[in-house]
Amino acid sequence: MRSTKVKNRLLGAIVMAGIIVSVAATGGAQAATVLITGSNRGVGLAFTKSYAEKGWTVIATTRNPDDADELKALAGQHKNVAIEKLDVVDEAGINALAAKYKGKPIDLLINNAAVNDGDGKGATLGALDAKLFDRAMRTDVLGPLIVSQAFLDNVAASDQKKIISITSPSAVLGRPMTKETRRAHTYFYRPAKVALNMSMKILAAEVRDRGVIVGIVHPGGVDTEMLRSAFGGKPVAGAQTPDQSVAGMVKVIDGITMANSDQVIGFDGKTIPW
Ligand SMILES: NC(=O)c1ccc[n+]([C@@H]2O[C@H](COP(=O)([O-])OP(=O)(O)OC[C@H]3O[C@@H](n4cnc5c(N)ncnc54)[C@H](OP(=O)(O)O)[C@@H]3O)[C@@H](O)[C@H]2O)c1
């Protein structure tokens, strides 16, 4: 009888110590939650790693969880990473995931997933491919909007209330069109990112009254499949690693407030004109 009491007290002390350690690890507050699209590679995978290491709860989404080997390995190391299937052009799938997470506060939604024009062949004058245009617009513009719509209540119910969409410096209208940038970005990706920026500006104005901040952030040039595919599959001189770019963007996202929410801010903290 006495030994049962001692055992129970010991068990209680161990549970309490565990709670204290985990609260201390999250700075005393409950861990924040982030949902990231396109988490299986490139910038999205680096975002997942970064927030996982910071102790956030990460809902890491990818359209093909079965093939997401690097993401699965990361989730194996970090129990705070949950992998979910999400294709940003599949509205029914997006709504089904939102239903699964109904009532769960999501502090930060990162609309990262996107496509460019691949090798650009179908987005050159003389060979313009409407299917490639539709794919860029659906994925890069409508996708972030529909995902934001589906998870808006989760974001509004959170502490930080942030929706961040990843754009490109190539979408800046005033940027000079050099031979190099013309070849690399072709006809569909850049207009898609211009439209993304404008749709996020509209969203920012609409959800402001709910205290939701909508930010637009660009990663600079990053050595990923996307950048390489635009340059014949080769690494591009001067490109950052995904980890380097994400380290900058995480700081920028942290500092975004309602005041600078509808500006385009780079990984380096610099605001660029549209
Ligand atoms: N890399 C750069 O230099 C650069 C520069 C400016 C802006 N950006 C922006 O940074 C973001 C990340 O790009 P990245 O360089 O990491 O490109 P990436 O390596 O090509 O990765 C793109 C990610 O988007 C996912 N994706 C594509 N279509 C999707 C869909 N329908 N549903 C869900 N996920 C989808 C891909 O998943 P799958 O593996 O299934 O295809 C992949 O996870 C993008 O918004 C991009 O426009 C990149």
The ligand as a Gaussian input file, in Angstrom:
#p B3LYP/6-31G(d) Opt

LIG

0 1
 N       14.528000      28.872000     -56.159000
 C       14.510000      30.179000     -56.411000
 O       15.533000      30.764000     -56.818000
 C       13.256000      30.976000     -56.186000
 C       13.289000      32.338000     -56.499000
 C       12.152000      33.103000     -56.287000
 C       11.017000      32.524000     -55.761000
 N       11.006000      31.182000     -55.462000
 C        9.775000      30.629000     -54.882000
 O       10.090000      29.845000     -53.749000
 C        9.090000      28.834000     -53.583000
 C        9.743000      27.479000     -53.444000
 O       10.423000      27.185000     -54.648000
 P       11.654000      26.170000     -54.755000
 O       12.758000      26.904000     -55.349000
 O       11.814000      25.438000     -53.491000
 O       11.059000      25.195000     -55.900000
 P       11.095000      23.608000     -56.085000
 O       12.359000      23.056000     -55.602000
 O       10.707000      23.402000     -57.498000
 O        9.911000      23.144000     -55.107000
 C        8.583000      23.443000     -55.428000
 C        7.689000      22.769000     -54.411000
 O        6.326000      23.050000     -54.766000
 C        5.639000      21.810000     -54.805000
 N        4.469000      21.847000     -55.687000
 C        4.408000      22.120000     -56.997000
 N        3.139000      22.016000     -57.423000
 C        2.393000      21.673000     -56.352000
 C        1.026000      21.418000     -56.139000
 N        0.131000      21.466000     -57.141000
 N        0.603000      21.113000     -54.877000
 C        1.480000      21.044000     -53.848000
 N        2.800000      21.238000     -54.002000
 C        3.248000      21.554000     -55.233000
 C        6.672000      20.804000     -55.270000
 O        6.211000      19.504000     -54.982000
 P        6.538000      18.230000     -55.948000
 O        7.877000      17.694000     -55.489000
 O        5.410000      17.309000     -55.693000
 O        6.604000      18.729000     -57.351000
 C        7.838000      21.241000     -54.416000
 O        7.698000      20.774000     -53.101000
 C        8.167000      28.953000     -54.788000
 O        7.041000      29.728000     -54.459000
 C        9.033000      29.682000     -55.807000
 O        8.272000      30.372000     -56.758000
 C       12.095000      30.396000     -55.663000

